[in-house]
Amino acid sequence: MSQTREEVIQACAEESCCNGSFSEHLPEYFGENVFSLKVMKEMLSPKAYASIEKTIKEGGKLDHSIADEVAEAMKKWAISKGATHYTHWFQPLTGVTAEKHDSFIDWDEKGTGIVLSFSGKNLIQGEPDASSFPSGGLRATFEARGYTGWDPTSAAFIKEGPEGATLCIPTFYIGYHGEALDKKTPLLRSMGALSKQVCRLAALFGIDVKGKRAYCTLGPEQEYFLIDKAHYEARMDLVQTGRTLFGKKPAKHQQQEDQYFAAIKPRIMAFMEELDRTLWGLGMPSKTRHNEVAPAQYEIAPIYEDLNTAVDHNMMAMEIMRQIADKLGLVCLLHEKPFAGVNGSGKHNNWSVVGPDGKNWLYPGKTPHENAKFLATLCAVIKAVDTHADLLRVTVATAGNDHRLGANEAPPAIVSIFLGDQLTDIIEQIEKGGAKTSKEGGSIHVGVDSLPVLAKDTTDRNRTSPFAFTGAKFEFRAVGSNQNPSAANMVLNTIVAEAMAEICDQLEADKKAGKNFNQSLQKILQDIIKKHKRVLFNGDGYTEEWHKEAKKRGLPNMKTTPEALEVLKEKKNVELFVKHGVLSPKELASRYEINKHAYQTVVALEGECALTMARTELIPAALEFQAQLSAVKSVAQKKLLKTVSGLIDKAITAADALETILPKHDGLKTLAAMGKLREAIDALEGYVPASIWPLPSYAEMLLMNA
């Protein structure tokens, strides 16, 4: 370890030490860089505050008459935080965030000096260039006009820079004719669609829904890797693609399982502590931090919050993680599979529904079968996931996530639901005619007298299930670590809205016919379970037996992104999104084209990078070693020379084959050719001396980050 690096680590450790007063003032510090309702209440007139509060809490339309007052208050607050610029912060179809900064300055009335101004018009609407963002055919290249629109339900925040700060205003992004050119707009539409159907069902249960809405909560657990910046910069594959295209698996990686929940190293702790403080200041409820399974892999998890805000916070957090890592001489890798042969990273999507009564409708209570709302919601989810498993699968279909899904740290591409023993028992009873008893949660006896008896939850945790009930929420584990979670939640909202709509249709028809509500609901739930129970599976999703069983049940198993993307063109899926006003046929078609192009672009880039590295770095290193071996004459050395020479020949042949395939733009064949090239190169790494091999090894990157 160099002296410079030692000094960096020491400085980071010292900087991270709390002075004892921070935790005491954390409640006051939390959200200090957010233009929250608390701030607005202090700075706005009672009339303006009441209006904006209603918009935020009830999801109503914005009163444009208060825009100037809100803008002036926002400007004063931002300037007090050191802001000189503002930006409409949005999420185009690139999958990342975008921003264009404008300063607050303007000419005064005489035109001889400047004033700081920010109007309601500046707040509500912006006009960034739309031509350079992907649109999938929604916009012609020469049609540059696009609009950002203020989303008042997600709070504005301050982004601090080296010498100043910027006011960031979360916005949606649409084309000149209203086409959704972003991730947020369809998400907001889907939230409205689900709220409509949940409130419709609530009214049938006799719940007052006037002036109220339903909403979803989300808690995205974010996994990531941290490696030393020097190792990162020495590898063209990591710099260009975010993952290692070559690398021999080290003798030690995660086999001993000694990384998971282990003591956190000082340099990593420095990163985590600064990350928590930054996120807390931005109102992000960062709750949990720990080492993950693979060496150099970690996780951060928040407290659940409103879905729209949670998505924005996750996108902000990923940007902040990269910035803080860079500051500390580290690199944060968010690719789903940066290292072959060890665990990849996901973003566990913990989703739930809150009804207009303010209660979580996925909370089963003391005995789940007594809670009709819970069972109706549960069955709606079962119906939705089974009917539209193809759409859930396509939301997690990316070139990066294809390397992770089905591996031993991620769920398979087959979408199934885990309920656990207690809920499965209830479901089986309903199928037979009605739930009469409930398996008690019981208790777990720890076996040590000094420890308390622990209450047993209603379900276990099944890490192999892509869609698991984990107590008052469903956890969609297939989302990739680098993905914007909007798409998965947009689809989840829409398919559950459709299932609830069909339940409501039947209940309303039965009510009109004078049938008993409870009997009608019982029959509907029974029919749903009989028809859709095939999607329920509590066992090990990794086994070959389950894959065979899933095939018998007729569950889709789309292993690659190109295969999964085709479902976006199916008539039933187009009609679903149109029915609920989430995506138009053109908007859905654009997502197909954008995602297909993104997959092809990523694979082609990786192929070109692999070919370049092999020919300009790795094969030359092997040839240098071959030349050294050629000068010796012993039998053992000649044997080694023969082995190395054979691997070099294989590498050159594989490189030539990859070069031939690349122009054909066939992603799957390109990946197969890259695999052949990697096989030969990784084998050579096991023979060529480290003094000659040009790349940092897996062992160095994974085990030497602190």
Secondary structure, DSSP 4 states (H G I P E B T S, - for coil): --HHHHHHHHHHHHHH---SSTGGGHHHHTTTTB--HHHHHHHS-HHHHHHHHHHHHH-----GGGHHHHHHHHHHHHHHTTEEEEEEEB-BTTSS-B--EEESEEE-TTSSSEEE---HHHHHEE--B-TTS--TTSS-TT--BEEEEE-TTS--EEEE-SS-EEEEEEEEEEETTS-B-BSHHHHHHHHHHHHHHHHHHHHHTT---TT---EEEEEEEEEEEEEEHHHHHT-HHHHHHSS-S--PPPSSSSTT--STTPPPPHHHHHHHHHHHHHHHHTT--EEEEEE-SSTTEEEEEEPPEEHHHHHHHHHHHHHHHHHHHHHTTEEEE--S-SSTTS---BEEEEEEEE-TTSSBTT---SSGGG-HHHHHHHHHHHHHHHHTHHHHHHHT--HHHHTTTTSTTS--SS--EE--HHHHHHHHHHHHT---------EE--S-TTSPPEEPPSS---TT-SEEE-SSSEEETT-BTTS-THHHHHHHHHHHHHHHHHHHHHHHHHHHTT--HHHHHHHHHHHHHHHHGGGB--S-TTSHHHHHHHHHHT-----SHHHHHGGGG-HHHHHHHHHTTS--HHHHHHHHHHHHHHHHHHHHHHHHHHHHHIIIIIHHHHHHHHHHHHT---HHHHHHHHHHHHHHHHHHHHHHHHHHHGGGT-HHHHHHHHHHHHHHHHHHHTTS-TTT--S--HHHHHH---
